[in-house]
Amino acid sequence: MPNANTIEKRLQIAAALIILGLLVEAVCLVWARPLAFLIFVGIGMLLMFAGIVFYLISLVAPGAGRSQ
């Protein structure tokens, strides 16, 4: 069983990625340029997707990445 601090650290990283993605998307919604849409989709959604995937992986395989 992995340490609770390890799981908490992974969840904090996932939360940071999701929050960073939301901040990028919020800035792009205020910025009304065609490039803003590309940044919204390219960077913002990529960060959100990475955060969600990292969150799900940390829940499903909490012992992944630790040496035995």
PDB file of N, CA, C, O and CB in Angstrom:
ATOM      1  N   MET A   1       0.851  -1.178   0.000  1.00  0.00           N
ATOM      2  CA  MET A   1       0.000   0.000   0.000  1.00  0.00           C
ATOM      3  C   MET A   1       0.894   1.237   0.000  1.00  0.00           C
ATOM      4  O   MET A   1       1.773   1.360   0.852  1.00  0.00           O
ATOM      5  CB  MET A   1      -0.967   0.000   1.227  1.00  0.00           C
ATOM      6  N   PRO A   2       0.682   2.147  -0.938  1.00  0.00           N
ATOM      7  CA  PRO A   2       1.522   3.332  -1.011  1.00  0.00           C
ATOM      8  C   PRO A   2       1.216   4.294   0.132  1.00  0.00           C
ATOM      9  O   PRO A   2       0.145   4.271   0.737  1.00  0.00           O
ATOM     10  CB  PRO A   2       1.334   4.032  -2.351  1.00  0.00           C
ATOM     11  N   ASN A   3       2.182   5.116   0.389  1.00  0.00           N
ATOM     12  CA  ASN A   3       2.052   6.114   1.429  1.00  0.00           C
ATOM     13  C   ASN A   3       0.968   7.129   1.055  1.00  0.00           C
ATOM     14  O   ASN A   3       0.816   7.477  -0.116  1.00  0.00           O
ATOM     15  CB  ASN A   3       3.397   6.817   1.668  1.00  0.00           C
ATOM     16  N   ALA A   4       0.210   7.606   2.061  1.00  0.00           N
ATOM     17  CA  ALA A   4      -0.854   8.579   1.800  1.00  0.00           C
ATOM     18  C   ALA A   4      -0.283   9.883   1.264  1.00  0.00           C
ATOM     19  O   ALA A   4      -0.944  10.578   0.492  1.00  0.00           O
ATOM     20  CB  ALA A   4      -1.662   8.846   3.074  1.00  0.00           C
ATOM     21  N   ASN A   5       0.931  10.220   1.665  1.00  0.00           N
ATOM     22  CA  ASN A   5       1.540  11.448   1.165  1.00  0.00           C
ATOM     23  C   ASN A   5       1.823  11.370  -0.326  1.00  0.00           C
ATOM     24  O   ASN A   5       1.754  12.380  -1.026  1.00  0.00           O
ATOM     25  CB  ASN A   5       2.823  11.741   1.917  1.00  0.00           C
ATOM     26  N   THR A   6       2.139  10.185  -0.813  1.00  0.00           N
ATOM     27  CA  THR A   6       2.395  10.017  -2.244  1.00  0.00           C
ATOM     28  C   THR A   6       1.126  10.257  -3.051  1.00  0.00           C
ATOM     29  O   THR A   6       1.154  10.943  -4.073  1.00  0.00           O
ATOM     30  CB  THR A   6       2.946   8.613  -2.532  1.00  0.00           C
ATOM     31  N   ILE A   7       0.032   9.701  -2.598  1.00  0.00           N
ATOM     32  CA  ILE A   7      -1.238   9.891  -3.301  1.00  0.00           C
ATOM     33  C   ILE A   7      -1.669  11.353  -3.228  1.00  0.00           C
ATOM     34  O   ILE A   7      -2.129  11.919  -4.219  1.00  0.00           O
ATOM     35  CB  ILE A   7      -2.333   8.977  -2.707  1.00  0.00           C
ATOM     36  N   GLU A   8      -1.521  11.956  -2.063  1.00  0.00           N
ATOM     37  CA  GLU A   8      -1.885  13.366  -1.920  1.00  0.00           C
ATOM     38  C   GLU A   8      -1.046  14.246  -2.831  1.00  0.00           C
ATOM     39  O   GLU A   8      -1.563  15.192  -3.426  1.00  0.00           O
ATOM     40  CB  GLU A   8      -1.722  13.814  -0.470  1.00  0.00           C
ATOM     41  N   LYS A   9       0.233  13.950  -2.947  1.00  0.00           N
ATOM     42  CA  LYS A   9       1.113  14.737  -3.813  1.00  0.00           C
ATOM     43  C   LYS A   9       0.682  14.607  -5.271  1.00  0.00           C
ATOM     44  O   LYS A   9       0.672  15.596  -6.005  1.00  0.00           O
ATOM     45  CB  LYS A   9       2.581  14.289  -3.647  1.00  0.00           C
ATOM     46  N   ARG A  10       0.325  13.391  -5.696  1.00  0.00           N
ATOM     47  CA  ARG A  10      -0.145  13.196  -7.076  1.00  0.00           C
ATOM     48  C   ARG A  10      -1.455  13.933  -7.322  1.00  0.00           C
ATOM     49  O   ARG A  10      -1.651  14.512  -8.391  1.00  0.00           O
ATOM     50  CB  ARG A  10      -0.323  11.701  -7.377  1.00  0.00           C
ATOM     51  N   LEU A  11      -2.347  13.916  -6.347  1.00  0.00           N
ATOM     52  CA  LEU A  11      -3.614  14.635  -6.504  1.00  0.00           C
ATOM     53  C   LEU A  11      -3.394  16.142  -6.533  1.00  0.00           C
ATOM     54  O   LEU A  11      -4.117  16.857  -7.227  1.00  0.00           O
ATOM     55  CB  LEU A  11      -4.578  14.270  -5.371  1.00  0.00           C
ATOM     56  N   GLN A  12      -2.410  16.632  -5.793  1.00  0.00           N
ATOM     57  CA  GLN A  12      -2.098  18.058  -5.832  1.00  0.00           C
ATOM     58  C   GLN A  12      -1.536  18.461  -7.184  1.00  0.00           C
ATOM     59  O   GLN A  12      -1.841  19.545  -7.682  1.00  0.00           O
ATOM     60  CB  GLN A  12      -1.110  18.418  -4.730  1.00  0.00           C
ATOM     61  N   ILE A  13      -0.723  17.610  -7.783  1.00  0.00           N
ATOM     62  CA  ILE A  13      -0.190  17.896  -9.117  1.00  0.00           C
ATOM     63  C   ILE A  13      -1.320  17.919 -10.141  1.00  0.00           C
ATOM     64  O   ILE A  13      -1.361  18.792 -11.007  1.00  0.00           O
ATOM     65  CB  ILE A  13       0.876  16.851  -9.518  1.00  0.00           C
ATOM     66  N   ALA A  14      -2.238  16.956 -10.041  1.00  0.00           N
ATOM     67  CA  ALA A  14      -3.380  16.919 -10.958  1.00  0.00           C
ATOM     68  C   ALA A  14      -4.244  18.165 -10.795  1.00  0.00           C
ATOM     69  O   ALA A  14      -4.698  18.745 -11.781  1.00  0.00           O
ATOM     70  CB  ALA A  14      -4.223  15.655 -10.719  1.00  0.00           C
ATOM     71  N   ALA A  15      -4.470  18.574  -9.547  1.00  0.00           N
ATOM     72  CA  ALA A  15      -5.269  19.773  -9.297  1.00  0.00           C
ATOM     73  C   ALA A  15      -4.576  21.020  -9.842  1.00  0.00           C
ATOM     74  O   ALA A  15      -5.232  21.910 -10.382  1.00  0.00           O
ATOM     75  CB  ALA A  15      -5.534  19.932  -7.796  1.00  0.00           C
ATOM     76  N   ALA A  16      -3.260  21.084  -9.703  1.00  0.00           N
ATOM     77  CA  ALA A  16      -2.518  22.237 -10.229  1.00  0.00           C
ATOM     78  C   ALA A  16      -2.621  22.312 -11.742  1.00  0.00           C
ATOM     79  O   ALA A  16      -2.762  23.401 -12.298  1.00  0.00           O
ATOM     80  CB  ALA A  16      -1.048  22.165  -9.810  1.00  0.00           C
ATOM     81  N   LEU A  17      -2.552  21.173 -12.416  1.00  0.00           N
ATOM     82  CA  LEU A  17      -2.689  21.162 -13.875  1.00  0.00           C
ATOM     83  C   LEU A  17      -4.078  21.621 -14.309  1.00  0.00           C
ATOM     84  O   LEU A  17      -4.214  22.376 -15.272  1.00  0.00           O
ATOM     85  CB  LEU A  17      -2.408  19.762 -14.424  1.00  0.00           C
ATOM     86  N   ILE A  18      -5.097  21.169 -13.604  1.00  0.00           N
ATOM     87  CA  ILE A  18      -6.464  21.556 -13.951  1.00  0.00           C
ATOM     88  C   ILE A  18      -6.688  23.042 -13.692  1.00  0.00           C
ATOM     89  O   ILE A  18      -7.301  23.728 -14.510  1.00  0.00           O
ATOM     90  CB  ILE A  18      -7.477  20.721 -13.154  1.00  0.00           C
ATOM     91  N   ILE A  19      -6.200  23.540 -12.571  1.00  0.00           N
ATOM     92  CA  ILE A  19      -6.356  24.964 -12.258  1.00  0.00           C
ATOM     93  C   ILE A  19      -5.595  25.821 -13.258  1.00  0.00           C
ATOM     94  O   ILE A  19      -6.094  26.863 -13.683  1.00  0.00           O
ATOM     95  CB  ILE A  19      -5.869  25.261 -10.830  1.00  0.00           C
ATOM     96  N   LEU A  20      -4.397  25.396 -13.640  1.00  0.00           N
ATOM     97  CA  LEU A  20      -3.629  26.137 -14.635  1.00  0.00           C
ATOM     98  C   LEU A  20      -4.354  26.161 -15.978  1.00  0.00           C
ATOM     99  O   LEU A  20      -4.369  27.184 -16.662  1.00  0.00           O
ATOM    100  CB  LEU A  20      -2.235  25.524 -14.798  1.00  0.00           C
ATOM    101  N   GLY A  21      -4.952  25.038 -16.352  1.00  0.00           N
ATOM    102  CA  GLY A  21      -5.737  24.996 -17.584  1.00  0.00           C
ATOM    103  C   GLY A  21      -6.940  25.919 -17.536  1.00  0.00           C
ATOM    104  O   GLY A  21      -7.256  26.590 -18.519  1.00  0.00           O
ATOM    105  N   LEU A  22      -7.616  25.954 -16.386  1.00  0.00           N
ATOM    106  CA  LEU A  22      -8.758  26.855 -16.237  1.00  0.00           C
ATOM    107  C   LEU A  22      -8.336  28.319 -16.302  1.00  0.00           C
ATOM    108  O   LEU A  22      -9.049  29.144 -16.874  1.00  0.00           O
ATOM    109  CB  LEU A  22      -9.472  26.582 -14.921  1.00  0.00           C
ATOM    110  N   LEU A  23      -7.194  28.644 -15.727  1.00  0.00           N
ATOM    111  CA  LEU A  23      -6.699  30.024 -15.797  1.00  0.00           C
ATOM    112  C   LEU A  23      -6.359  30.429 -17.225  1.00  0.00           C
ATOM    113  O   LEU A  23      -6.664  31.546 -17.644  1.00  0.00           O
ATOM    114  CB  LEU A  23      -5.470  30.191 -14.907  1.00  0.00           C
ATOM    115  N   VAL A  24      -5.735  29.538 -17.966  1.00  0.00           N
ATOM    116  CA  VAL A  24      -5.422  29.822 -19.369  1.00  0.00           C
ATOM    117  C   VAL A  24      -6.712  30.036 -20.155  1.00  0.00           C
ATOM    118  O   VAL A  24      -6.803  30.952 -20.973  1.00  0.00           O
ATOM    119  CB  VAL A  24      -4.592  28.671 -19.992  1.00  0.00           C
ATOM    120  N   GLU A  25      -7.702  29.192 -19.906  1.00  0.00           N
ATOM    121  CA  GLU A  25      -8.977  29.331 -20.615  1.00  0.00           C
ATOM    122  C   GLU A  25      -9.704  30.607 -20.225  1.00  0.00           C
ATOM    123  O   GLU A  25     -10.336  31.235 -21.074  1.00  0.00           O
ATOM    124  CB  GLU A  25      -9.867  28.130 -20.340  1.00  0.00           C
ATOM    125  N   ALA A  26      -9.628  31.005 -18.959  1.00  0.00           N
ATOM    126  CA  ALA A  26     -10.273  32.249 -18.529  1.00  0.00           C
ATOM    127  C   ALA A  26      -9.630  33.465 -19.190  1.00  0.00           C
ATOM    128  O   ALA A  26     -10.327  34.397 -19.592  1.00  0.00           O
ATOM    129  CB  ALA A  26     -10.204  32.386 -17.005  1.00  0.00           C
ATOM    130  N   VAL A  27      -8.311  33.455 -19.301  1.00  0.00           N
ATOM    131  CA  VAL A  27      -7.616  34.561 -19.962  1.00  0.00           C
ATOM    132  C   VAL A  27      -7.988  34.607 -21.434  1.00  0.00           C
ATOM    133  O   VAL A  27      -8.162  35.688 -21.995  1.00  0.00           O
ATOM    134  CB  VAL A  27      -6.089  34.425 -19.800  1.00  0.00           C
ATOM    135  N   CYS A  28      -8.112  33.450 -22.063  1.00  0.00           N
ATOM    136  CA  CYS A  28      -8.462  33.409 -23.486  1.00  0.00           C
ATOM    137  C   CYS A  28      -9.899  33.868 -23.734  1.00  0.00           C
ATOM    138  O   CYS A  28     -10.198  34.407 -24.800  1.00  0.00           O
ATOM    139  CB  CYS A  28      -8.269  31.997 -24.033  1.00  0.00           C
ATOM    140  N   LEU A  29     -10.779  33.664 -22.776  1.00  0.00           N
ATOM    141  CA  LEU A  29     -12.151  34.134 -22.949  1.00  0.00           C
ATOM    142  C   LEU A  29     -12.238  35.660 -22.899  1.00  0.00           C
ATOM    143  O   LEU A  29     -13.106  36.256 -23.536  1.00  0.00           O
ATOM    144  CB  LEU A  29     -13.051  33.527 -21.876  1.00  0.00           C
ATOM    145  N   VAL A  30     -11.348  36.282 -22.151  1.00  0.00           N
ATOM    146  CA  VAL A  30     -11.327  37.746 -22.074  1.00  0.00           C
ATOM    147  C   VAL A  30     -10.647  38.337 -23.300  1.00  0.00           C
ATOM    148  O   VAL A  30     -11.030  39.408 -23.773  1.00  0.00           O
ATOM    149  CB  VAL A  30     -10.611  38.212 -20.794  1.00  0.00           C
ATOM    150  N   TRP A  31      -9.653  37.650 -23.806  1.00  0.00           N
ATOM    151  CA  TRP A  31      -8.863  38.118 -24.934  1.00  0.00           C
ATOM    152  C   TRP A  31      -9.577  37.739 -26.230  1.00  0.00           C
ATOM    153  O   TRP A  31      -9.628  36.561 -26.586  1.00  0.00           O
ATOM    154  CB  TRP A  31      -7.424  37.523 -24.894  1.00  0.00           C
ATOM    155  N   ALA A  32     -10.124  38.717 -26.931  1.00  0.00           N
ATOM    156  CA  ALA A  32     -10.955  38.453 -28.110  1.00  0.00           C
ATOM    157  C   ALA A  32     -10.138  38.581 -29.399  1.00  0.00           C
ATOM    158  O   ALA A  32     -10.259  39.565 -30.129  1.00  0.00           O
ATOM    159  CB  ALA A  32     -12.153  39.420 -28.147  1.00  0.00           C
ATOM    160  N   ARG A  33      -9.326  37.597 -29.660  1.00  0.00           N
ATOM    161  CA  ARG A  33      -8.537  37.520 -30.879  1.00  0.00           C
ATOM    162  C   ARG A  33      -8.634  36.106 -31.431  1.00  0.00           C
ATOM    163  O   ARG A  33      -8.935  35.174 -30.686  1.00  0.00           O
ATOM    164  CB  ARG A  33      -7.055  37.918 -30.618  1.00  0.00           C
ATOM    165  N   PRO A  34      -8.386  35.931 -32.720  1.00  0.00           N
ATOM    166  CA  PRO A  34      -8.411  34.571 -33.279  1.00  0.00           C
ATOM    167  C   PRO A  34      -7.355  33.657 -32.656  1.00  0.00           C
ATOM    168  O   PRO A  34      -7.579  32.454 -32.520  1.00  0.00           O
ATOM    169  CB  PRO A  34      -8.202  34.628 -34.784  1.00  0.00           C
ATOM    170  N   LEU A  35      -6.223  34.213 -32.282  1.00  0.00           N
ATOM    171  CA  LEU A  35      -5.171  33.429 -31.649  1.00  0.00           C
ATOM    172  C   LEU A  35      -5.606  32.919 -30.280  1.00  0.00           C
ATOM    173  O   LEU A  35      -5.123  31.882 -29.823  1.00  0.00           O
ATOM    174  CB  LEU A  35      -3.901  34.258 -31.518  1.00  0.00           C
ATOM    175  N   ALA A  36      -6.507  33.632 -29.625  1.00  0.00           N
ATOM    176  CA  ALA A  36      -6.991  33.219 -28.310  1.00  0.00           C
ATOM    177  C   ALA A  36      -7.699  31.873 -28.387  1.00  0.00           C
ATOM    178  O   ALA A  36      -7.586  31.065 -27.465  1.00  0.00           O
ATOM    179  CB  ALA A  36      -7.933  34.277 -27.730  1.00  0.00           C
ATOM    180  N   PHE A  37      -8.415  31.626 -29.455  1.00  0.00           N
ATOM    181  CA  PHE A  37      -9.084  30.335 -29.601  1.00  0.00           C
ATOM    182  C   PHE A  37      -8.078  29.198 -29.732  1.00  0.00           C
ATOM    183  O   PHE A  37      -8.269  28.121 -29.168  1.00  0.00           O
ATOM    184  CB  PHE A  37     -10.010  30.353 -30.814  1.00  0.00           C
ATOM    185  N   LEU A  38      -7.011  29.445 -30.477  1.00  0.00           N
ATOM    186  CA  LEU A  38      -5.991  28.417 -30.635  1.00  0.00           C
ATOM    187  C   LEU A  38      -5.291  28.127 -29.312  1.00  0.00           C
ATOM    188  O   LEU A  38      -4.994  26.972 -29.005  1.00  0.00           O
ATOM    189  CB  LEU A  38      -4.972  28.840 -31.687  1.00  0.00           C
ATOM    190  N   ILE A  39      -5.031  29.157 -28.540  1.00  0.00           N
ATOM    191  CA  ILE A  39      -4.421  28.963 -27.224  1.00  0.00           C
ATOM    192  C   ILE A  39      -5.405  28.274 -26.293  1.00  0.00           C
ATOM    193  O   ILE A  39      -5.026  27.403 -25.511  1.00  0.00           O
ATOM    194  CB  ILE A  39      -3.965  30.312 -26.625  1.00  0.00           C
ATOM    195  N   PHE A  40      -6.683  28.673 -26.380  1.00  0.00           N
ATOM    196  CA  PHE A  40      -7.731  28.051 -25.565  1.00  0.00           C
ATOM    197  C   PHE A  40      -7.785  26.553 -25.805  1.00  0.00           C
ATOM    198  O   PHE A  40      -7.800  25.764 -24.860  1.00  0.00           O
ATOM    199  CB  PHE A  40      -9.096  28.680 -25.868  1.00  0.00           C
ATOM    200  N   VAL A  41      -7.813  26.167 -27.069  1.00  0.00           N
ATOM    201  CA  VAL A  41      -7.922  24.755 -27.411  1.00  0.00           C
ATOM    202  C   VAL A  41      -6.584  24.036 -27.242  1.00  0.00           C
ATOM    203  O   VAL A  41      -6.531  22.932 -26.701  1.00  0.00           O
ATOM    204  CB  VAL A  41      -8.426  24.598 -28.845  1.00  0.00           C
ATOM    205  N   GLY A  42      -5.518  24.659 -27.701  1.00  0.00           N
ATOM    206  CA  GLY A  42      -4.218  24.000 -27.687  1.00  0.00           C
ATOM    207  C   GLY A  42      -3.619  23.846 -26.307  1.00  0.00           C
ATOM    208  O   GLY A  42      -3.287  22.733 -25.900  1.00  0.00           O
ATOM    209  N   ILE A  43      -3.477  24.924 -25.590  1.00  0.00           N
ATOM    210  CA  ILE A  43      -2.795  24.884 -24.294  1.00  0.00           C
ATOM    211  C   ILE A  43      -3.770  24.615 -23.154  1.00  0.00           C
ATOM    212  O   ILE A  43      -3.519  23.760 -22.304  1.00  0.00           O
ATOM    213  CB  ILE A  43      -2.056  26.197 -24.044  1.00  0.00           C
ATOM    214  N   GLY A  44      -4.877  25.343 -23.137  1.00  0.00           N
ATOM    215  CA  GLY A  44      -5.837  25.191 -22.040  1.00  0.00           C
ATOM    216  C   GLY A  44      -6.443  23.803 -21.961  1.00  0.00           C
ATOM    217  O   GLY A  44      -6.482  23.196 -20.891  1.00  0.00           O
ATOM    218  N   MET A  45      -6.907  23.311 -23.071  1.00  0.00           N
ATOM    219  CA  MET A  45      -7.524  21.983 -23.061  1.00  0.00           C
ATOM    220  C   MET A  45      -6.478  20.889 -22.849  1.00  0.00           C
ATOM    221  O   MET A  45      -6.785  19.859 -22.250  1.00  0.00           O
ATOM    222  CB  MET A  45      -8.282  21.738 -24.374  1.00  0.00           C
ATOM    223  N   LEU A  46      -5.262  21.091 -23.325  1.00  0.00           N
ATOM    224  CA  LEU A  46      -4.201  20.112 -23.093  1.00  0.00           C
ATOM    225  C   LEU A  46      -3.867  20.019 -21.605  1.00  0.00           C
ATOM    226  O   LEU A  46      -3.672  18.921 -21.084  1.00  0.00           O
ATOM    227  CB  LEU A  46      -2.944  20.481 -23.898  1.00  0.00           C
ATOM    228  N   LEU A  47      -3.798  21.149 -20.926  1.00  0.00           N
ATOM    229  CA  LEU A  47      -3.541  21.139 -19.486  1.00  0.00           C
ATOM    230  C   LEU A  47      -4.693  20.490 -18.726  1.00  0.00           C
ATOM    231  O   LEU A  47      -4.471  19.715 -17.796  1.00  0.00           O
ATOM    232  CB  LEU A  47      -3.312  22.566 -18.975  1.00  0.00           C
ATOM    233  N   MET A  48      -5.912  20.806 -19.119  1.00  0.00           N
ATOM    234  CA  MET A  48      -7.072  20.188 -18.469  1.00  0.00           C
ATOM    235  C   MET A  48      -7.067  18.676 -18.685  1.00  0.00           C
ATOM    236  O   MET A  48      -7.297  17.911 -17.749  1.00  0.00           O
ATOM    237  CB  MET A  48      -8.384  20.799 -19.007  1.00  0.00           C
ATOM    238  N   PHE A  49      -6.807  18.255 -19.902  1.00  0.00           N
ATOM    239  CA  PHE A  49      -6.774  16.825 -20.214  1.00  0.00           C
ATOM    240  C   PHE A  49      -5.665  16.125 -19.437  1.00  0.00           C
ATOM    241  O   PHE A  49      -5.870  15.035 -18.903  1.00  0.00           O
ATOM    242  CB  PHE A  49      -6.581  16.607 -21.722  1.00  0.00           C
ATOM    243  N   ALA A  50      -4.494  16.749 -19.374  1.00  0.00           N
ATOM    244  CA  ALA A  50      -3.380  16.151 -18.636  1.00  0.00           C
ATOM    245  C   ALA A  50      -3.711  16.038 -17.156  1.00  0.00           C
ATOM    246  O   ALA A  50      -3.372  15.036 -16.526  1.00  0.00           O
ATOM    247  CB  ALA A  50      -2.101  16.975 -18.829  1.00  0.00           C
ATOM    248  N   GLY A  51      -4.363  17.039 -16.593  1.00  0.00           N
ATOM    249  CA  GLY A  51      -4.745  16.990 -15.190  1.00  0.00           C
ATOM    250  C   GLY A  51      -5.768  15.903 -14.906  1.00  0.00           C
ATOM    251  O   GLY A  51      -5.673  15.207 -13.896  1.00  0.00           O
ATOM    252  N   ILE A  52      -6.741  15.756 -15.786  1.00  0.00           N
ATOM    253  CA  ILE A  52      -7.769  14.728 -15.596  1.00  0.00           C
ATOM    254  C   ILE A  52      -7.164  13.334 -15.731  1.00  0.00           C
ATOM    255  O   ILE A  52      -7.467  12.447 -14.933  1.00  0.00           O
ATOM    256  CB  ILE A  52      -8.914  14.912 -16.614  1.00  0.00           C
ATOM    257  N   VAL A  53      -6.316  13.136 -16.729  1.00  0.00           N
ATOM    258  CA  VAL A  53      -5.686  11.832 -16.920  1.00  0.00           C
ATOM    259  C   VAL A  53      -4.762  11.508 -15.746  1.00  0.00           C
ATOM    260  O   VAL A  53      -4.748  10.376 -15.263  1.00  0.00           O
ATOM    261  CB  VAL A  53      -4.899  11.800 -18.246  1.00  0.00           C
ATOM    262  N   PHE A  54      -4.003  12.482 -15.293  1.00  0.00           N
ATOM    263  CA  PHE A  54      -3.106  12.261 -14.154  1.00  0.00           C
ATOM    264  C   PHE A  54      -3.902  11.938 -12.902  1.00  0.00           C
ATOM    265  O   PHE A  54      -3.487  11.094 -12.107  1.00  0.00           O
ATOM    266  CB  PHE A  54      -2.220  13.492 -13.913  1.00  0.00           C
ATOM    267  N   TYR A  55      -5.032  12.592 -12.715  1.00  0.00           N
ATOM    268  CA  TYR A  55      -5.907  12.310 -11.575  1.00  0.00           C
ATOM    269  C   TYR A  55      -6.434  10.878 -11.628  1.00  0.00           C
ATOM    270  O   TYR A  55      -6.384  10.154 -10.634  1.00  0.00           O
ATOM    271  CB  TYR A  55      -7.080  13.302 -11.542  1.00  0.00           C
ATOM    272  N   LEU A  56      -6.933  10.479 -12.783  1.00  0.00           N
ATOM    273  CA  LEU A  56      -7.484   9.130 -12.909  1.00  0.00           C
ATOM    274  C   LEU A  56      -6.407   8.059 -12.749  1.00  0.00           C
ATOM    275  O   LEU A  56      -6.651   7.026 -12.126  1.00  0.00           O
ATOM    276  CB  LEU A  56      -8.174   8.970 -14.258  1.00  0.00           C
ATOM    277  N   ILE A  57      -5.234   8.296 -13.298  1.00  0.00           N
ATOM    278  CA  ILE A  57      -4.146   7.329 -13.142  1.00  0.00           C
ATOM    279  C   ILE A  57      -3.721   7.236 -11.683  1.00  0.00           C
ATOM    280  O   ILE A  57      -3.426   6.143 -11.199  1.00  0.00           O
ATOM    281  CB  ILE A  57      -2.945   7.717 -14.021  1.00  0.00           C
ATOM    282  N   SER A  58      -3.685   8.343 -10.984  1.00  0.00           N
ATOM    283  CA  SER A  58      -3.279   8.311  -9.575  1.00  0.00           C
ATOM    284  C   SER A  58      -4.314   7.596  -8.714  1.00  0.00           C
ATOM    285  O   SER A  58      -3.967   7.043  -7.670  1.00  0.00           O
ATOM    286  CB  SER A  58      -3.060   9.733  -9.052  1.00  0.00           C
ATOM    287  N   LEU A  59      -5.574   7.597  -9.129  1.00  0.00           N
ATOM    288  CA  LEU A  59      -6.593   6.865  -8.371  1.00  0.00           C
ATOM    289  C   LEU A  59      -6.594   5.382  -8.700  1.00  0.00           C
ATOM    290  O   LEU A  59      -6.756   4.549  -7.808  1.00  0.00           O
ATOM    291  CB  LEU A  59      -7.966   7.446  -8.644  1.00  0.00           C
ATOM    292  N   VAL A  60      -6.417   5.046  -9.957  1.00  0.00           N
ATOM    293  CA  VAL A  60      -6.500   3.650 -10.388  1.00  0.00           C
ATOM    294  C   VAL A  60      -5.250   2.876  -9.993  1.00  0.00           C
ATOM    295  O   VAL A  60      -5.346   1.749  -9.507  1.00  0.00           O
ATOM    296  CB  VAL A  60      -6.707   3.569 -11.901  1.00  0.00           C
ATOM    297  N   ALA A  61      -4.097   3.462 -10.194  1.00  0.00           N
ATOM    298  CA  ALA A  61      -2.836   2.770  -9.913  1.00  0.00           C
ATOM    299  C   ALA A  61      -2.018   3.579  -8.914  1.00  0.00           C
ATOM    300  O   ALA A  61      -1.017   4.185  -9.296  1.00  0.00           O
ATOM    301  CB  ALA A  61      -2.026   2.540 -11.218  1.00  0.00           C
ATOM    302  N   PRO A  62      -2.417   3.605  -7.648  1.00  0.00           N
ATOM    303  CA  PRO A  62      -1.694   4.417  -6.677  1.00  0.00           C
ATOM    304  C   PRO A  62      -0.271   3.939  -6.408  1.00  0.00           C
ATOM    305  O   PRO A  62       0.556   4.714  -5.927  1.00  0.00           O
ATOM    306  CB  PRO A  62      -2.451   4.444  -5.396  1.00  0.00           C
ATOM    307  N   GLY A  63       0.027   2.684  -6.709  1.00  0.00           N
ATOM    308  CA  GLY A  63       1.357   2.160  -6.471  1.00  0.00           C
ATOM    309  C   GLY A  63       2.281   2.281  -7.663  1.00  0.00           C
ATOM    310  O   GLY A  63       3.447   1.895  -7.577  1.00  0.00           O
ATOM    311  N   ALA A  64       1.791   2.809  -8.776  1.00  0.00           N
ATOM    312  CA  ALA A  64       2.615   2.915  -9.983  1.00  0.00           C
ATOM    313  C   ALA A  64       3.723   3.919  -9.766  1.00  0.00           C
ATOM    314  O   ALA A  64       3.509   4.996  -9.209  1.00  0.00           O
ATOM    315  CB  ALA A  64       1.764   3.317 -11.198  1.00  0.00           C
ATOM    316  N   GLY A  65       4.890   3.559 -10.205  1.00  0.00           N
ATOM    317  CA  GLY A  65       6.012   4.475 -10.124  1.00  0.00           C
ATOM    318  C   GLY A  65       6.859   4.314  -8.870  1.00  0.00           C
ATOM    319  O   GLY A  65       7.897   4.966  -8.759  1.00  0.00           O
ATOM    320  N   ARG A  66       6.468   3.492  -7.940  1.00  0.00           N
ATOM    321  CA  ARG A  66       7.299   3.316  -6.755  1.00  0.00           C
ATOM    322  C   ARG A  66       8.146   2.067  -6.936  1.00  0.00           C
ATOM    323  O   ARG A  66       7.713   1.086  -7.540  1.00  0.00           O
ATOM    324  CB  ARG A  66       6.431   3.217  -5.466  1.00  0.00           C
ATOM    325  N   SER A  67       9.332   2.117  -6.417  1.00  0.00           N
ATOM    326  CA  SER A  67      10.228   0.971  -6.557  1.00  0.00           C
ATOM    327  C   SER A  67       9.920  -0.060  -5.474  1.00  0.00           C
ATOM    328  O   SER A  67       9.545   0.284  -4.354  1.00  0.00           O
ATOM    329  CB  SER A  67      11.712   1.418  -6.478  1.00  0.00           C
ATOM    330  N   GLN A  68      10.087  -1.325  -5.834  1.00  0.00           N
ATOM    331  CA  GLN A  68       9.795  -2.402  -4.885  1.00  0.00           C
ATOM    332  C   GLN A  68      11.055  -3.073  -4.438  1.00  0.00           C
ATOM    333  O   GLN A  68      11.007  -4.006  -3.637  1.00  0.00           O
ATOM    334  CB  GLN A  68       8.856  -3.424  -5.493  1.00  0.00           C
TER     335      GLN A  68
END
